[in-house]
Amino acid sequence: MQANIGVGNMAVLNALIRRFICTTLLLMSSALMSVGASQSSPLSGLIKQGEGTMSVLFWDLYSAEYYLPSKTDSAVALPQVLKITYLRDIEKDDLVKATLEQWQHIELNHANQTNWLQKLTQIWPDISKKDTLLLRIEQDGSSHFYHQSANDRQLKKIGSITDTEFGTSFLAIWLSPKTSRPDLRAQLLGLNL
């Protein structure tokens, strides 16, 4: 008779242990989900100012979106985001070269430009069609790059440049009045021309 009671108690104990483990796992997964939800998107708190497509002849290269804290006719407010979704494969060396060419076009010659280009070579991946690169410039002036591959559902931070002059110099490629693409500039700034 005592053997039966022992087996019964053991079954109850096993059931309690299983219930405890399940409850613990549920609580842990709930906590992890809330941490993931609390990690804000690089677009959090920002409003799309404008968007446009960069084309050369009849080839679309990328679509771009520009975000600010509020709708404005000035690109001074921080944080700012430029989001580019590529419509073609592009090697990172070509992106870095194009960045230099565009800085030369807008006559931007900064003392740290060579360092910036080296850093971009380290940060940027080769781009496949439908990949997204996103730059977020924070209120402290630091710049953070994010990448989302065509097969991924989330933007992943891939690197930062803390030089406070980099972000505005980089965005000047699209937003400077001297840009090589004034129509795209107007679209990104939400200007009705």
PyMOL commands that set and color helices and strands:
alter all, ss='L'
color gray80, all
select helices_A, chain A and resi 2-38+92-105+113-123+166-175+182-189
alter helices_A, ss='H'
color red, helices_A
select strands_A, chain A and resi 47-56+59-68+80-86+132-137+143-148+156-161
alter strands_A, ss='S'
color yellow, strands_A
deselect
rebuild
show_as cartoon
